[in-house]
């Protein structure tokens, strides 16, 4: 069951052009399920902590990867941050595999369904309204530097003399 569920997650990532796809996800899911089964049976009580750590390294490898840039005349390798959604999905695949390994199949199926919903919400016509990117232009970016006088209300926060 872990294989089927995590393969479905990887298949979705393959469809969206992710660097990690169905094979990677199914391997993570099956590995997590095996380790969870061992932990459940008492053979490796702290094994799930190792799964979380290992999956973190795999996710970091997906996120931080070199990119070739072409400034004026030199070829330079630059680190880029890309693939956060895939890294988070890898973490979720490990959790789905662990749930299956513990025999919690309904939890694994439900988790897979929710992950697929989160990944596909912007591609489902009826649910496009729930995509944050659709509404982002209406709100100020938290990273933006505030410009004095723009968007502020006069008199608010000022002391009266």
C-alpha positions in Angstrom: 0.0 0.0 0.0 2.9 2.4 0.8 4.3 1.8 -2.7 1.0 2.6 -4.4 0.3 5.7 -2.4 3.7 7.2 -2.7 4.0 6.2 -6.4 0.8 8.3 -6.9 2.5 11.3 -5.2 5.6 10.8 -7.3 3.6 10.5 -10.5 2.0 13.9 -9.8 5.4 15.4 -9.3 6.6 13.9 -12.5 3.6 15.5 -14.3 4.6 18.9 -13.0 8.3 18.5 -14.0 9.8 17.9 -10.6 13.4 16.6 -10.2 12.1 13.8 -8.0 9.4 11.6 -9.4 7.5 8.3 -9.1 10.6 6.1 -8.5 12.1 8.4 -5.9 8.8 8.7 -4.0 7.9 5.1 -4.1 11.4 4.2 -2.8 11.0 6.7 0.0 7.5 5.3 0.8 8.5 1.6 0.8 11.7 2.4 2.8 9.7 4.3 5.4 7.1 1.5 5.6 9.8 -1.1 6.2 11.4 1.0 8.9 8.1 1.7 10.5 7.2 -2.0 10.6 10.5 -2.7 12.3 9.9 0.1 14.8 6.4 -1.2 15.5 7.6 -4.7 16.2 10.2 -3.3 18.6 13.2 -4.2 16.4 14.3 -0.6 15.9 12.5 1.8 18.3 14.3 4.9 17.2 14.3 4.1 13.5 11.7 6.6 12.6 13.9 9.5 13.8 16.4 8.3 11.3 13.8 8.3 8.5 13.0 11.9 9.3 16.7 12.9 9.2 17.3 11.0 6.0 14.3 12.4 4.3 15.5 15.9 5.3 18.8 15.3 3.5 16.9 14.1 0.4 14.7 17.2 0.5 17.6 19.5 1.0 19.2 17.9 -2.1 16.1 18.7 -4.1 15.9 22.3 -2.8 19.6 23.4 -2.9 21.0 22.5 -6.3 23.5 24.3 -8.5 22.3 26.3 -11.4 24.4 27.5 -14.3 24.1 31.2 -14.9 25.5 33.2 -17.8 26.8 36.6 -16.7 28.6 38.8 -19.2 31.4 36.5 -20.4 31.9 34.0 -17.6 30.0 30.8 -16.8 29.3 30.7 -13.1 27.6 28.1 -10.9 25.2 29.6 -8.5 23.0 28.0 -5.8 19.3 28.3 -6.3 16.4 27.6 -4.0 13.9 25.7 -6.0 11.7 22.6 -5.3 10.3 23.4 -1.9 7.0 21.8 -2.8 8.7 18.7 -3.9 10.8 18.6 -0.7 7.7 19.0 1.4 6.0 16.2 -0.7 9.0 13.9 0.0 8.5 14.5 3.7 4.8 13.7 3.3 5.6 10.6 1.3 7.8 9.4 4.2 4.9 10.0 6.6 2.5 8.1 4.3 5.0 5.2 4.1 5.4 5.2 7.9 1.6 5.2 8.4 1.3 2.2 6.1 4.2 0.5 7.9 2.4 0.9 11.2 -0.7 -0.6 9.7 -2.6 2.7 9.6 -3.8 2.3 6.0 -6.7 4.7 6.3 -4.4 7.4 7.6 -2.0 6.7 4.7 -4.8 6.9 2.1 -6.3 10.1 3.7 -2.9 11.7 3.9 -2.2 10.9 0.3 -5.5 12.4 -0.7 -4.8 15.6 1.2 -1.3 15.9 -0.3 -2.6 15.4 -3.8 -5.4 18.0 -3.2 -2.8 20.5 -2.0 -0.6 19.9 -5.0 -3.4 20.1 -7.5 -5.7 22.8 -6.0 -4.6 25.4 -8.6 -5.2 23.0 -11.4 -8.7 22.0 -10.5 -11.2 24.5 -12.1 -13.7 24.4 -9.2 -11.0 24.9 -6.6 -8.9 27.6 -8.3 -10.3 30.2 -5.9 -8.4 28.6 -3.1 -5.0 29.2 -4.7 -3.1 31.8 -2.8 -1.4 33.1 -5.9 -4.7 34.2 -7.3 -5.2 36.6 -4.4 -1.5 37.6 -3.7 -1.6 40.9 -5.8 -4.3 42.3 -3.4 -2.0 42.1 -0.4 1.3 43.6 0.6 4.3 41.3 0.5 5.8 40.7 4.0 9.3 41.0 2.5 8.6 44.4 0.8 10.2 47.4 2.4 7.4 49.9 3.5 7.5 53.2 1.7 6.6 56.2 3.9 3.4 57.8 2.9 2.2 54.9 0.7 -0.6 52.9 2.1 -0.6 54.7 5.5 -3.4 56.5 7.1 -2.6 60.1 8.2 -2.8 60.6 11.9 -2.6 56.9 12.8 0.2 56.3 15.2 1.2 60.0 15.4 1.3 61.8 18.7 -0.9 64.9 19.0 0.8 68.1 20.3 
